Amino acid sequence: METTRHFVATVYVVNDGATALHEHDKLDMWLPPGGHVDRDELPHETALREAREETGLTVSLLADADGPESETARSLPQPRQFLLEDINVTPEGVGHQHVDFVYYGEVEHRDIAPAAGEQDADDWEWFAPADLRARADELADDVVEVGIDAIEAVEGSR
């Protein structure tokens, strides 16, 4: 079986010690905002666009863009995590994977107002580290671990 891979970008949105997750309609799991990188986008642009579409929030990324610069090259904001995620696992193997650029970001408020066509605001919840740990049985291990790391990184950046 051939494995198909898509580039995606995710952002763990943090406000006041908690991160926003929604129960994804199609995947039936709790996830932060994110989605596929469009042909004309860079990964950090995708993360910001998806957060804006899915939550209505304007995110400030916690991402360094330090590195070489020249007339033909520039450094991009660095993801905090870079994950290979199995999406479609069958007895025959993994049919689909996401190569995920995972960013951390901060917002000024928690008023979620998704764009038309996105999941309802009622599908979103704010999870503090204790909430992530307490609900670990219904959350993927990486969502708990990365969610806590994102909260600590944003809170520690002040």
N, C-alpha and C positions, 0 to 999 in steps of 0.2 A: 504494500500500500504506500502510495506517495503522500508525503506530508505537505500540505499547503501552509505557507507562513504569510502573515500579514503584519505590517508595522502599525502599532497603536501607541497612543500616549494617554497617560492617566495622571490625575493630580489629586493628591490628598489635600483637601481644603480644610484649613484649621482656623478656628475662632475660639478664643477664650478657653483653651485647654481641651477642645473636642474637635473631632473630624466628622464631616458629613458623608454618610453612606446611604445608598438606596437599595431596595430589593429589586434587582434587575428583572424585568418582566420575562425576557427571553431566556436568560441563563438561570433564573430561579436561585440567585445568590446575592448576598449583600456586597456592593461594590462602590468605590468612589466614582466621580465623573471621569469619563474617558471615552475614547473611540478611535476609529481608524484614521491614520494619517492620510490626508488627501494628497493627490499628485502635486499640487502647487504649494504644499505646506511643509514647514519644518516641524519637528516633534514638539517643541515648546509652544509653537503657535497652535497646534492641535489641542494640546492640554488646556490652553487658555480658552480656545473656542468652545471645546466640549463643556468645560465648566460653566461658561457663560450660557450656552444653550440649555444645559441640563438643570442648572440651578438658578440662573439669572444673576449670579454673583460675579463681581470683577475681582480676579485673583491677582495678588502680587506673588510672583514665584520666588522661592528661596533657592536660587540657582546661580552659581558663578559662571561667568563666561571668560575666565582667565585663560590665556594661552596665546599661541602665535597669531600674529596679524601680518598680512601682506597685501599687495594689490590683488592677489588672486585667492586668498584664503582668510577666513576669520573664524574665531572661536564662537561656539554656540553655548547657550545656557545648558549646563550639565545636569542631567537627571540625577536624582539621589539614588535610584535603583534602576537596574536594567535587567528585566526578567524575561525568560522564555516560558510561556504559559500554555499548557495543554488544554485545548478547548473541546475538541471532538475525539474522545477516546472510545474505541470500540474493541471487541475481542481481537480484531485484525490489526490493531495498532492505533497510533495517533494520526488522525486524518487532518487536523487543523491546529495550528499553533499561532499565538500572538507573540511578537517580539515587542515588548512593552517598555517604553521610556517612561519611567515613573518620577514625577515631580512632586515637590511639596510646596504648598502655597498658603497664604494668609488672606483672610477677608476681614472687613471692618464690622460686619454684622451677620446675623444668622437668618435673614429674611429670604427664604428660598422661593423663587418665582420662575419656574421653568418656562421656556419658550413654547409656543404652540406646537403641538405634536409630540412633545416630550412627556415623560411620566409625571404624574401629579406631584405637587409639593408634599402631599400627605404621605408619599412613598419614601420620603427622606427623613432620616433621624440623625441627631448629633450624638456621637459616641465619645465619651471621655475614656482614658485608659482603663479605668475600673469597669466601665460598661463593655469595652472590647473583651476584657478578660472574662467577665461574668457571662457573656454571651458567646464564648468561644465555641460552644457546641453547634451553633448555627452560623458561624463565620468561618471562612477559610483561614487556615493557619497564617498564610502570608498576609491576609488583610488585617489580622490582629497585630502581627509583628510590625508590618510596615506602618499601619495606622498609629501605633504607639510611638514608633520612631519619628514619624512626621510631627506628631504633637510635641514631642520632646525637642525636636530640632527647631521648630517654629518658636516655641516658648523660650528656648535657649538662645535664640538669635536676637532677643531684645536687649 
